[in-house]
Amino acid sequence: MLSCKEVTTLCSQEMERPLHWREKILLRLHVMMCSGCTNFRLHMKTLRQTMHMYASGQAVKSDPEPDVKD
């Protein structure tokens, strides 16, 4: 069984390269039992998607700051 530290490393690596079948199985087994690592993996994926959108210019500005006039 993988430790949480090993899982967070694998979560980072899965963003950069395809995982081997053994790594995938061990990762899935761990996240089925560990809510902390499940949340970490989800946050990593969300952050990566957001950064790709931002880099490609697709990010939407939320509420622009109003101009301050003196």
N, C-alpha and C positions, 0 to 999 in steps of 0.2 A: 504494500500500500504506500502511496506517495504521501509525503508530508505536505502541509499547507505551503511551506516555502518552495518546495519542488513544483507544486501546482501553479503558484504564481509565476514562476520562471517559465513553465510550459505555456501558460496563458499568454505571456509576452512573446514567446517564440512562435506560437501559432498565428500571430499577426504578421510574422515575417516570412514564415516558411510552412510548407505542409508538414504536418506531424506524421510520424510513422504509425502504423496500425497499433503497435504496442502502446505507444504514448497516448493515442486517442482512447484506447480502452481504459488505461490507468487513470487518465484525466476524467473520463465520464464516470467511472466508479467513484472517484473521490468527490466530485461535485454533486453526485446523487445523495451523498451523506453529509456534506459540509455546506451549510448555507452561506458562510462567510466567503468561501472560495467561489460559490455560485454568483454571489453579488459582485465580487471582484472581477470575475470573467465578464459579466454583463456590463459593468462600468467600463472595462477596457474596450469592449466592442463599441459601446456608445461613444466613448471619447475618440476612438479612431475614426468612426463614421463622421462625427462632428468636425474633426480636423480636416478630413478629406473634403467635406463640403466647404469649409472655410477656405482652404487652399485653392479650390476650383472656382471660388467667387459665388457659390450658391448659398452662402450663409445669409440669413435674413436678419436685418437689424431689428432689434426689438423696439424699444421706445427711444428715439433719438433725443439727446439732451437738448433742451431749448436754448436758443441763443440768449446770452446774457448781454443786455444793453445797458451801458452806464449813462 
